[in-house]
């Protein structure tokens, strides 16, 4: 099993060849498939939903890692679980009862992730941290692909890793936003072990396979 996990963000793929793009991810050794769900409300962009997630599930044996950048995510948890999500991550900013939402996700047979916007302090996660299977650090402002990595999020990742260690938690620490061969090693040092990559994987000049292999080499 890989110590560090790569989760290509399918939102950066060529949607006219989505099955081929997913197959290339598998062949290149991706560990998870990351699905960014945006509603045009919590974030300005609108992307995909449960139907797309279900199509991805049929096209791959990789675990499906769903990131809900949506308002009132509790209304849609069951739909994404039924669509085949293995992990569902929700934002503290959209969950008045974050711990309750985490427990609901688990009751649906999925692992549960929690996340926060760059401007939100890490302490906002404290109440739910003991129950989370994954914590996602956003190293860009959520809502758009291709943004520049925010180096100040290295410190936030370190802070959350220290909190998880203090709890003796086995939760994954995932990072999403501007991940590349240059920035992944920085987040490895901060304690992260799962890396979401969109453009660095799917927009590589030699194709997604080479993109993922290059990212993997940066953490070996």
C-alpha positions in Angstrom: 0.0 0.0 0.0 1.3 3.5 -0.9 2.2 5.7 2.1 1.1 8.7 0.1 -2.1 8.7 -1.9 -2.9 10.5 -5.1 -6.5 11.5 -5.9 -6.8 13.0 -9.4 -9.6 15.6 -9.5 -11.9 14.4 -12.3 -13.3 17.9 -12.8 -10.0 18.8 -14.7 -10.5 15.9 -17.1 -11.7 16.0 -20.7 -15.4 15.2 -20.3 -15.7 14.1 -23.9 -13.4 11.2 -23.1 -14.2 10.7 -19.4 -14.0 6.9 -19.3 -10.6 7.0 -21.1 -9.4 9.6 -18.6 -10.4 7.5 -15.7 -8.8 4.4 -17.2 -5.6 6.3 -17.6 -5.7 7.3 -13.9 -6.0 3.7 -12.9 -3.2 2.5 -15.2 -0.9 5.2 -13.9 -1.4 4.2 -10.3 -3.9 6.7 -8.9 -5.2 5.7 -5.5 -8.6 7.5 -5.4 -10.7 9.4 -7.8 -11.7 12.9 -6.5 -15.1 14.4 -7.4 -15.5 18.1 -6.8 -19.2 18.9 -6.4 -20.1 22.7 -6.6 -23.5 24.2 -6.5 -23.2 27.8 -7.7 -24.3 29.0 -4.2 -21.7 28.1 -1.6 -19.1 28.5 -4.4 -19.7 30.4 -7.6 -19.1 27.5 -10.0 -21.6 24.7 -10.8 -20.1 21.3 -11.6 -21.5 17.8 -11.2 -23.8 15.8 -9.0 -24.8 12.2 -8.0 -25.5 11.1 -11.6 -22.0 11.9 -12.6 -20.6 10.3 -9.5 -22.5 7.1 -10.2 -21.1 7.1 -13.8 -17.6 7.4 -12.4 -18.3 4.5 -10.0 -19.3 2.3 -12.9 -16.1 3.3 -14.8 -13.6 2.5 -12.1 -12.6 0.3 -9.2 -10.9 3.2 -7.5 -12.5 4.6 -4.3 -14.6 7.7 -5.0 -13.7 10.7 -2.9 -16.5 13.2 -3.0 -15.9 16.8 -1.9 -19.2 18.6 -1.4 -18.8 22.4 -1.9 -22.5 22.9 -1.5 -25.0 24.5 0.8 -27.1 22.2 3.0 -25.1 19.1 2.2 -27.1 17.0 4.6 -29.9 17.0 2.0 -27.7 15.2 -0.5 -25.6 12.8 1.6 -27.9 9.8 0.9 -27.9 10.5 -2.9 -24.1 10.5 -3.1 -23.8 7.4 -0.9 -26.2 5.6 -3.2 -24.2 6.9 -6.2 -21.2 5.0 -4.9 -19.2 7.6 -3.0 -16.7 5.9 -0.7 -15.8 9.1 1.2 -17.9 12.2 1.5 -16.3 15.4 2.7 -18.3 18.4 3.9 -17.4 22.0 4.9 -17.7 23.3 8.4 -19.0 26.6 6.9 -22.1 24.8 5.6 -22.8 22.4 8.5 -24.3 23.9 11.7 -23.9 20.5 13.3 -20.6 19.3 11.8 -20.3 16.3 14.2 -23.9 15.2 13.4 -23.2 15.4 9.7 -20.1 13.3 10.1 -22.1 10.7 12.0 -24.8 10.7 9.3 -22.2 10.1 6.6 -20.8 7.1 8.5 -24.3 5.7 9.0 -24.7 5.6 5.2 -21.6 3.3 4.9 -19.1 6.0 3.8 -16.1 7.4 5.5 -16.5 11.0 6.5 -14.2 13.9 5.7 -14.3 17.5 7.1 -12.8 20.6 5.5 -12.7 24.3 5.8 -12.0 27.4 3.6 -8.5 29.0 3.8 -9.9 31.9 5.8 -11.5 29.7 8.4 -9.4 28.9 11.5 -8.4 25.2 12.1 -10.1 25.4 15.5 -13.5 25.4 13.7 -13.0 21.7 13.2 -12.2 20.8 16.7 -15.6 19.4 17.8 -15.8 17.0 14.9 -12.1 16.1 14.6 -12.3 13.0 16.9 -15.0 11.5 14.6 -13.5 12.3 11.2 -11.9 9.8 8.9 -10.3 12.5 6.8 -9.5 16.2 7.1 -9.1 18.2 3.9 -7.0 21.4 3.9 -7.9 23.7 1.0 -4.8 25.4 -0.2 -6.8 27.6 -2.6 -10.1 29.3 -2.2 -12.6 26.7 -3.3 -14.6 27.1 -6.5 -12.2 27.3 -9.4 -9.7 24.9 -10.9 -6.1 26.0 -11.7 -5.5 28.4 -8.8 -2.1 29.1 -7.3 -1.1 27.3 -4.2 -1.3 29.4 -1.0 1.9 28.8 1.0 0.3 30.0 4.2 -1.8 26.8 4.2 1.4 24.8 5.1 1.1 26.1 8.6 -2.6 25.2 8.8 -1.8 21.6 7.6 0.9 21.4 10.3 -1.6 22.6 12.9 -4.2 20.1 11.9 -1.6 17.2 11.8 -0.6 18.1 15.4 -4.3 18.1 16.5 -4.8 14.6 14.9 -1.6 13.3 16.5 -2.7 14.6 19.9 -6.0 12.7 19.4 -4.1 9.6 18.1 -6.3 9.8 15.1 -5.7 7.7 12.1 -7.6 10.1 9.9 -6.1 11.0 6.5 -4.8 14.6 6.0 -5.7 15.5 2.5 -4.7 18.7 0.6 -6.4 20.2 -2.4 -5.4 23.2 -4.4 -2.3 24.0 -6.6 -0.8 20.5 -6.0 2.2 19.9 -8.2 5.6 18.3 -8.2 6.9 21.4 -6.4 4.1 21.8 -3.8 3.3 18.2 -2.8 6.7 17.8 -1.0 6.0 20.9 1.1 2.7 19.4 2.3 4.4 16.0 2.9 6.6 17.8 5.3 3.6 19.4 6.9 2.1 16.0 7.6 -0.3 15.5 4.7 -0.6 12.0 3.1 -3.4 12.5 0.4 -3.0 14.9 -2.5 -5.7 16.0 -4.9 -4.4 17.2 -8.2 -6.4 18.5 -11.1 -4.4 20.3 -13.8 -1.1 18.8 -12.7 -2.6 15.4 -13.5 -5.0 16.0 -16.4 -3.2 18.9 -18.2 0.2 17.3 -18.3 1.7 17.8 -21.8 2.4 14.1 -22.1 -1.1 13.1 -20.8 -2.7 12.1 -17.6 -0.6 8.9 -17.2 2.6 10.9 -17.2 1.1 13.6 -15.0 0.2 11.1 -12.3 3.6 9.3 -12.5 5.4 12.7 -12.2 3.3 13.5 -9.1 4.0 10.1 -7.6 7.8 10.6 -8.1 7.6 13.8 -6.1 6.7 11.9 -3.0 8.8 8.8 -3.4 
